[in-house]
Amino acid sequence: LHRQLVDGQCRSDELLELSMSDSQELSCGRSLHTVELEIQEAFLRFMAAILKGYRSFLRPITQAPSEKATDASSLFDLQGFLKSRDRSHQK
């Protein structure tokens, strides 16, 4: 989808002129609903790729439930997770 938009198959000004009707077609022959589904699919693949391997950074609950014991920082090694990500994708 991104490549098609960049290449000009569907211009951004055409996308902006669309109404909220799912039956309306873009000039490139695709419906708005199809484009929305492709965007959702791309977002889902992105989130799955970002969160891959997160389970190995979960920390076990070692104390009786309390505010500190159930705090996100006590249950997930955020710094370790971030350091494990590919360096080319970090700022």
Distance bins in CASP14 RR format, pairs under 12 A and 6 or more apart:
PFRMAT RR
TARGET T0000
AUTHOR 0000-0000-0000
RMODE 2
METHOD distances of the structure
MODEL  1
1 7 0 0 0 0 0 1 0 0 0 0 0
1 8 0 0 0 0 0 1 0 0 0 0 0
1 9 0 0 0 0 1 0 0 0 0 0 0
1 10 0 0 0 0 1 0 0 0 0 0 0
1 15 0 0 0 0 0 1 0 0 0 0 0
1 26 0 0 0 0 0 1 0 0 0 0 0
1 28 0 0 0 0 0 1 0 0 0 0 0
1 30 0 0 0 0 1 0 0 0 0 0 0
1 34 0 0 0 0 1 0 0 0 0 0 0
1 35 1 0 0 1 0 0 0 0 0 0 0
1 36 0 0 0 0 0 1 0 0 0 0 0
1 37 0 0 0 0 1 0 0 0 0 0 0
1 38 1 0 1 0 0 0 0 0 0 0 0
1 39 1 0 0 1 0 0 0 0 0 0 0
1 40 0 0 0 0 0 1 0 0 0 0 0
1 41 0 0 0 0 1 0 0 0 0 0 0
1 42 1 0 0 1 0 0 0 0 0 0 0
1 43 0 0 0 0 0 1 0 0 0 0 0
1 45 0 0 0 0 0 1 0 0 0 0 0
2 8 0 0 0 0 0 1 0 0 0 0 0
2 9 0 0 0 0 0 1 0 0 0 0 0
2 10 0 0 0 0 0 1 0 0 0 0 0
2 12 0 0 0 0 0 1 0 0 0 0 0
2 35 0 0 0 0 0 1 0 0 0 0 0
2 38 0 0 0 0 1 0 0 0 0 0 0
2 39 0 0 0 0 1 0 0 0 0 0 0
2 42 1 0 0 1 0 0 0 0 0 0 0
2 43 0 0 0 0 0 1 0 0 0 0 0
2 46 0 0 0 0 0 1 0 0 0 0 0
3 9 0 0 0 0 1 0 0 0 0 0 0
3 10 0 0 0 0 0 1 0 0 0 0 0
3 38 0 0 0 0 0 1 0 0 0 0 0
3 42 0 0 0 0 0 1 0 0 0 0 0
4 10 1 0 1 0 0 0 0 0 0 0 0
4 11 0 0 0 0 0 1 0 0 0 0 0
4 12 0 0 0 0 0 1 0 0 0 0 0
4 14 0 0 0 0 0 1 0 0 0 0 0
4 15 0 0 0 0 0 1 0 0 0 0 0
4 26 0 0 0 0 0 1 0 0 0 0 0
4 27 0 0 0 0 0 1 0 0 0 0 0
4 28 1 0 0 1 0 0 0 0 0 0 0
4 29 0 0 0 0 0 1 0 0 0 0 0
4 30 0 0 0 0 1 0 0 0 0 0 0
4 34 0 0 0 0 0 1 0 0 0 0 0
4 35 0 0 0 0 1 0 0 0 0 0 0
4 38 0 0 0 0 1 0 0 0 0 0 0
4 39 0 0 0 0 0 1 0 0 0 0 0
4 42 0 0 0 0 0 1 0 0 0 0 0
5 11 0 0 0 0 1 0 0 0 0 0 0
5 12 1 0 0 1 0 0 0 0 0 0 0
5 13 0 0 0 0 0 1 0 0 0 0 0
5 14 0 0 0 0 1 0 0 0 0 0 0
5 15 1 0 0 1 0 0 0 0 0 0 0
5 26 0 0 0 0 0 1 0 0 0 0 0
5 28 0 0 0 0 1 0 0 0 0 0 0
5 30 0 0 0 0 0 1 0 0 0 0 0
5 35 0 0 0 0 1 0 0 0 0 0 0
5 38 0 0 0 0 0 1 0 0 0 0 0
5 39 0 0 0 0 0 1 0 0 0 0 0
5 42 0 0 0 0 0 1 0 0 0 0 0
6 12 0 0 0 0 1 0 0 0 0 0 0
7 28 0 0 0 0 0 1 0 0 0 0 0
8 14 0 0 0 0 1 0 0 0 0 0 0
8 15 0 0 0 0 0 1 0 0 0 0 0
8 26 0 0 0 0 0 1 0 0 0 0 0
8 27 0 0 0 0 0 1 0 0 0 0 0
8 28 0 0 0 0 1 0 0 0 0 0 0
9 15 0 0 0 0 0 1 0 0 0 0 0
9 26 0 0 0 0 1 0 0 0 0 0 0
9 27 0 0 0 0 1 0 0 0 0 0 0
9 28 1 0 1 0 0 0 0 0 0 0 0
9 29 0 0 0 0 1 0 0 0 0 0 0
9 30 0 0 0 0 1 0 0 0 0 0 0
9 35 0 0 0 0 0 1 0 0 0 0 0
10 16 0 0 0 0 0 1 0 0 0 0 0
10 17 0 0 0 0 0 1 0 0 0 0 0
10 18 0 0 0 0 0 1 0 0 0 0 0
10 25 0 0 0 0 0 1 0 0 0 0 0
10 26 1 0 1 0 0 0 0 0 0 0 0
10 27 1 0 0 1 0 0 0 0 0 0 0
10 28 1 0 1 0 0 0 0 0 0 0 0
10 29 0 0 0 0 1 0 0 0 0 0 0
10 30 1 0 0 1 0 0 0 0 0 0 0
10 31 0 0 0 0 0 1 0 0 0 0 0
10 32 0 0 0 0 0 1 0 0 0 0 0
10 34 0 0 0 0 0 1 0 0 0 0 0
10 35 1 0 0 1 0 0 0 0 0 0 0
10 38 0 0 0 0 0 1 0 0 0 0 0
11 17 0 0 0 0 1 0 0 0 0 0 0
11 18 0 0 0 0 0 1 0 0 0 0 0
11 26 0 0 0 0 1 0 0 0 0 0 0
11 27 1 0 0 1 0 0 0 0 0 0 0
11 28 0 0 0 0 1 0 0 0 0 0 0
12 18 0 0 0 0 0 1 0 0 0 0 0
12 26 0 0 0 0 0 1 0 0 0 0 0
12 35 0 0 0 0 0 1 0 0 0 0 0
13 26 0 0 0 0 0 1 0 0 0 0 0
13 27 0 0 0 0 0 1 0 0 0 0 0
14 24 0 0 0 0 0 1 0 0 0 0 0
14 25 0 0 0 0 0 1 0 0 0 0 0
14 26 1 0 0 1 0 0 0 0 0 0 0
14 27 1 0 1 0 0 0 0 0 0 0 0
14 28 0 0 0 0 1 0 0 0 0 0 0
14 29 0 0 0 0 0 1 0 0 0 0 0
14 30 0 0 0 0 0 1 0 0 0 0 0
14 32 0 0 0 0 0 1 0 0 0 0 0
14 35 0 0 0 0 0 1 0 0 0 0 0
15 24 0 0 0 0 0 1 0 0 0 0 0
15 26 1 0 0 1 0 0 0 0 0 0 0
15 27 0 0 0 0 1 0 0 0 0 0 0
15 28 0 0 0 0 0 1 0 0 0 0 0
15 30 0 0 0 0 0 1 0 0 0 0 0
15 32 0 0 0 0 1 0 0 0 0 0 0
15 35 1 0 0 1 0 0 0 0 0 0 0
15 36 0 0 0 0 0 1 0 0 0 0 0
15 39 0 0 0 0 0 1 0 0 0 0 0
16 26 0 0 0 0 0 1 0 0 0 0 0
16 32 0 0 0 0 0 1 0 0 0 0 0
17 24 0 0 0 0 1 0 0 0 0 0 0
17 26 0 0 0 0 1 0 0 0 0 0 0
17 27 0 0 0 0 1 0 0 0 0 0 0
17 32 0 0 0 0 0 1 0 0 0 0 0
18 24 1 0 1 0 0 0 0 0 0 0 0
18 25 0 0 0 0 1 0 0 0 0 0 0
18 26 1 0 0 1 0 0 0 0 0 0 0
18 27 0 0 0 0 0 1 0 0 0 0 0
18 30 0 0 0 0 0 1 0 0 0 0 0
18 31 0 0 0 0 1 0 0 0 0 0 0
18 32 1 0 1 0 0 0 0 0 0 0 0
18 33 0 0 0 0 0 1 0 0 0 0 0
18 35 0 0 0 0 1 0 0 0 0 0 0
18 36 0 0 0 0 0 1 0 0 0 0 0
19 25 0 0 0 0 0 1 0 0 0 0 0
19 26 0 0 0 0 0 1 0 0 0 0 0
19 32 0 0 0 0 1 0 0 0 0 0 0
20 32 1 0 0 1 0 0 0 0 0 0 0
20 33 0 0 0 0 0 1 0 0 0 0 0
20 36 0 0 0 0 0 1 0 0 0 0 0
21 31 0 0 0 0 1 0 0 0 0 0 0
21 32 1 0 0 1 0 0 0 0 0 0 0
21 33 0 0 0 0 1 0 0 0 0 0 0
21 36 0 0 0 0 0 1 0 0 0 0 0
22 30 0 0 0 0 0 1 0 0 0 0 0
22 31 1 0 0 1 0 0 0 0 0 0 0
22 32 1 0 1 0 0 0 0 0 0 0 0
22 33 1 0 1 0 0 0 0 0 0 0 0
22 34 0 0 0 0 1 0 0 0 0 0 0
22 35 0 0 0 0 0 1 0 0 0 0 0
22 36 0 0 0 0 1 0 0 0 0 0 0
22 37 0 0 0 0 0 1 0 0 0 0 0
23 30 0 0 0 0 0 1 0 0 0 0 0
23 31 1 0 0 1 0 0 0 0 0 0 0
23 32 0 0 0 0 1 0 0 0 0 0 0
23 33 1 0 0 1 0 0 0 0 0 0 0
23 34 0 0 0 0 0 1 0 0 0 0 0
24 30 0 0 0 0 0 1 0 0 0 0 0
24 31 1 0 0 1 0 0 0 0 0 0 0
24 32 1 0 1 0 0 0 0 0 0 0 0
24 33 0 0 0 0 1 0 0 0 0 0 0
24 34 0 0 0 0 0 1 0 0 0 0 0
24 35 0 0 0 0 0 1 0 0 0 0 0
24 36 0 0 0 0 0 1 0 0 0 0 0
25 31 1 0 1 0 0 0 0 0 0 0 0
25 32 1 0 0 1 0 0 0 0 0 0 0
25 33 0 0 0 0 1 0 0 0 0 0 0
25 34 0 0 0 0 1 0 0 0 0 0 0
25 35 0 0 0 0 0 1 0 0 0 0 0
26 32 1 0 0 1 0 0 0 0 0 0 0
26 33 0 0 0 0 0 1 0 0 0 0 0
26 34 0 0 0 0 1 0 0 0 0 0 0
26 35 1 0 0 1 0 0 0 0 0 0 0
26 36 0 0 0 0 0 1 0 0 0 0 0
26 38 0 0 0 0 0 1 0 0 0 0 0
28 34 0 0 0 0 0 1 0 0 0 0 0
28 35 0 0 0 0 1 0 0 0 0 0 0
29 35 0 0 0 0 0 1 0 0 0 0 0
30 36 0 0 0 0 0 1 0 0 0 0 0
30 37 0 0 0 0 0 1 0 0 0 0 0
30 38 0 0 0 0 1 0 0 0 0 0 0
30 39 0 0 0 0 0 1 0 0 0 0 0
31 37 0 0 0 0 1 0 0 0 0 0 0
31 38 0 0 0 0 0 1 0 0 0 0 0
32 38 0 0 0 0 0 1 0 0 0 0 0
32 39 0 0 0 0 0 1 0 0 0 0 0
33 39 0 0 0 0 0 1 0 0 0 0 0
33 40 0 0 0 0 0 1 0 0 0 0 0
34 40 0 0 0 0 0 1 0 0 0 0 0
34 41 0 0 0 0 0 1 0 0 0 0 0
35 41 0 0 0 0 0 1 0 0 0 0 0
35 42 0 0 0 0 0 1 0 0 0 0 0
36 42 0 0 0 0 0 1 0 0 0 0 0
36 43 0 0 0 0 0 1 0 0 0 0 0
37 43 0 0 0 0 0 1 0 0 0 0 0
37 44 0 0 0 0 0 1 0 0 0 0 0
38 44 0 0 0 0 0 1 0 0 0 0 0
38 45 0 0 0 0 0 1 0 0 0 0 0
39 45 0 0 0 0 0 1 0 0 0 0 0
39 46 0 0 0 0 0 1 0 0 0 0 0
40 46 0 0 0 0 0 1 0 0 0 0 0
40 47 0 0 0 0 0 1 0 0 0 0 0
41 47 0 0 0 0 0 1 0 0 0 0 0
41 48 0 0 0 0 0 1 0 0 0 0 0
42 48 0 0 0 0 0 1 0 0 0 0 0
42 49 0 0 0 0 0 1 0 0 0 0 0
43 49 0 0 0 0 0 1 0 0 0 0 0
43 50 0 0 0 0 0 1 0 0 0 0 0
44 50 0 0 0 0 0 1 0 0 0 0 0
44 51 0 0 0 0 0 1 0 0 0 0 0
45 51 0 0 0 0 0 1 0 0 0 0 0
45 52 0 0 0 0 0 1 0 0 0 0 0
46 52 0 0 0 0 0 1 0 0 0 0 0
46 89 0 0 0 0 0 1 0 0 0 0 0
47 54 0 0 0 0 0 1 0 0 0 0 0
48 54 0 0 0 0 0 1 0 0 0 0 0
49 85 0 0 0 0 0 1 0 0 0 0 0
49 86 0 0 0 0 0 1 0 0 0 0 0
49 89 0 0 0 0 1 0 0 0 0 0 0
50 81 0 0 0 0 0 1 0 0 0 0 0
50 82 0 0 0 0 0 1 0 0 0 0 0
50 84 0 0 0 0 0 1 0 0 0 0 0
50 85 1 0 0 1 0 0 0 0 0 0 0
50 86 0 0 0 0 0 1 0 0 0 0 0
50 89 0 0 0 0 1 0 0 0 0 0 0
50 90 0 0 0 0 0 1 0 0 0 0 0
51 57 0 0 0 0 0 1 0 0 0 0 0
51 58 0 0 0 0 0 1 0 0 0 0 0
51 76 0 0 0 0 0 1 0 0 0 0 0
51 81 0 0 0 0 1 0 0 0 0 0 0
51 84 0 0 0 0 0 1 0 0 0 0 0
51 85 0 0 0 0 0 1 0 0 0 0 0
52 81 0 0 0 0 0 1 0 0 0 0 0
52 84 0 0 0 0 1 0 0 0 0 0 0
52 85 0 0 0 0 1 0 0 0 0 0 0
52 86 0 0 0 0 0 1 0 0 0 0 0
53 76 0 0 0 0 0 1 0 0 0 0 0
53 77 0 0 0 0 0 1 0 0 0 0 0
53 80 0 0 0 0 0 1 0 0 0 0 0
53 81 0 0 0 0 1 0 0 0 0 0 0
53 84 0 0 0 0 1 0 0 0 0 0 0
53 85 0 0 0 0 0 1 0 0 0 0 0
54 75 0 0 0 0 0 1 0 0 0 0 0
54 76 1 0 0 1 0 0 0 0 0 0 0
54 77 0 0 0 0 1 0 0 0 0 0 0
54 78 0 0 0 0 0 1 0 0 0 0 0
54 80 0 0 0 0 0 1 0 0 0 0 0
54 81 1 0 0 1 0 0 0 0 0 0 0
54 82 0 0 0 0 0 1 0 0 0 0 0
54 84 0 0 0 0 1 0 0 0 0 0 0
54 85 0 0 0 0 0 1 0 0 0 0 0
55 76 0 0 0 0 0 1 0 0 0 0 0
55 77 0 0 0 0 0 1 0 0 0 0 0
55 81 0 0 0 0 0 1 0 0 0 0 0
56 76 0 0 0 0 0 1 0 0 0 0 0
56 77 0 0 0 0 1 0 0 0 0 0 0
56 80 0 0 0 0 1 0 0 0 0 0 0
56 81 0 0 0 0 1 0 0 0 0 0 0
56 84 0 0 0 0 1 0 0 0 0 0 0
57 72 0 0 0 0 0 1 0 0 0 0 0
57 73 0 0 0 0 0 1 0 0 0 0 0
57 75 0 0 0 0 1 0 0 0 0 0 0
57 76 1 0 1 0 0 0 0 0 0 0 0
57 77 1 0 1 0 0 0 0 0 0 0 0
57 78 1 0 0 1 0 0 0 0 0 0 0
57 79 0 0 0 0 1 0 0 0 0 0 0
57 80 1 0 0 1 0 0 0 0 0 0 0
57 81 1 0 1 0 0 0 0 0 0 0 0
57 82 0 0 0 0 1 0 0 0 0 0 0
57 83 0 0 0 0 1 0 0 0 0 0 0
57 84 1 0 0 1 0 0 0 0 0 0 0
57 85 0 0 0 0 0 1 0 0 0 0 0
58 72 0 0 0 0 0 1 0 0 0 0 0
58 74 0 0 0 0 0 1 0 0 0 0 0
58 75 1 0 0 1 0 0 0 0 0 0 0
58 76 1 0 1 0 0 0 0 0 0 0 0
58 77 1 0 0 1 0 0 0 0 0 0 0
58 78 0 0 0 0 0 1 0 0 0 0 0
58 80 0 0 0 0 0 1 0 0 0 0 0
58 81 0 0 0 0 1 0 0 0 0 0 0
59 69 0 0 0 0 0 1 0 0 0 0 0
59 70 0 0 0 0 0 1 0 0 0 0 0
59 71 0 0 0 0 0 1 0 0 0 0 0
59 72 0 0 0 0 0 1 0 0 0 0 0
59 73 0 0 0 0 1 0 0 0 0 0 0
59 74 1 0 0 1 0 0 0 0 0 0 0
59 75 1 0 1 0 0 0 0 0 0 0 0
59 76 1 0 0 1 0 0 0 0 0 0 0
59 77 1 0 0 1 0 0 0 0 0 0 0
59 78 0 0 0 0 0 1 0 0 0 0 0
59 79 0 0 0 0 0 1 0 0 0 0 0
59 80 0 0 0 0 0 1 0 0 0 0 0
59 81 0 0 0 0 0 1 0 0 0 0 0
60 69 0 0 0 0 0 1 0 0 0 0 0
60 74 0 0 0 0 0 1 0 0 0 0 0
60 75 0 0 0 0 1 0 0 0 0 0 0
60 76 0 0 0 0 0 1 0 0 0 0 0
60 77 0 0 0 0 0 1 0 0 0 0 0
61 68 0 0 0 0 0 1 0 0 0 0 0
61 69 1 0 0 1 0 0 0 0 0 0 0
61 70 1 0 0 1 0 0 0 0 0 0 0
61 71 0 0 0 0 0 1 0 0 0 0 0
61 74 0 0 0 0 1 0 0 0 0 0 0
61 75 1 0 0 1 0 0 0 0 0 0 0
61 76 0 0 0 0 0 1 0 0 0 0 0
62 68 0 0 0 0 0 1 0 0 0 0 0
62 69 1 0 0 1 0 0 0 0 0 0 0
62 70 0 0 0 0 0 1 0 0 0 0 0
62 74 0 0 0 0 1 0 0 0 0 0 0
62 75 0 0 0 0 0 1 0 0 0 0 0
63 69 1 0 1 0 0 0 0 0 0 0 0
63 70 0 0 0 0 1 0 0 0 0 0 0
63 71 0 0 0 0 0 1 0 0 0 0 0
63 74 0 0 0 0 1 0 0 0 0 0 0
63 75 0 0 0 0 0 1 0 0 0 0 0
64 70 0 0 0 0 0 1 0 0 0 0 0
65 71 0 0 0 0 0 1 0 0 0 0 0
65 74 0 0 0 0 0 1 0 0 0 0 0
65 75 0 0 0 0 0 1 0 0 0 0 0
66 74 0 0 0 0 1 0 0 0 0 0 0
67 73 0 0 0 0 0 1 0 0 0 0 0
67 74 0 0 0 0 1 0 0 0 0 0 0
68 74 1 0 0 1 0 0 0 0 0 0 0
68 75 0 0 0 0 0 1 0 0 0 0 0
69 75 0 0 0 0 1 0 0 0 0 0 0
70 76 0 0 0 0 0 1 0 0 0 0 0
71 78 0 0 0 0 0 1 0 0 0 0 0
72 78 1 0 0 1 0 0 0 0 0 0 0
72 81 0 0 0 0 0 1 0 0 0 0 0
73 79 0 0 0 0 1 0 0 0 0 0 0
73 80 0 0 0 0 0 1 0 0 0 0 0
73 81 0 0 0 0 0 1 0 0 0 0 0
75 81 0 0 0 0 0 1 0 0 0 0 0
76 82 0 0 0 0 0 1 0 0 0 0 0
77 83 0 0 0 0 1 0 0 0 0 0 0
77 84 0 0 0 0 1 0 0 0 0 0 0
78 84 0 0 0 0 0 1 0 0 0 0 0
78 85 0 0 0 0 0 1 0 0 0 0 0
79 85 0 0 0 0 0 1 0 0 0 0 0
81 90 0 0 0 0 0 1 0 0 0 0 0
82 89 0 0 0 0 0 1 0 0 0 0 0
82 90 1 0 0 1 0 0 0 0 0 0 0
82 91 0 0 0 0 0 1 0 0 0 0 0
83 90 0 0 0 0 1 0 0 0 0 0 0
84 90 0 0 0 0 0 1 0 0 0 0 0
85 91 0 0 0 0 0 1 0 0 0 0 0
END
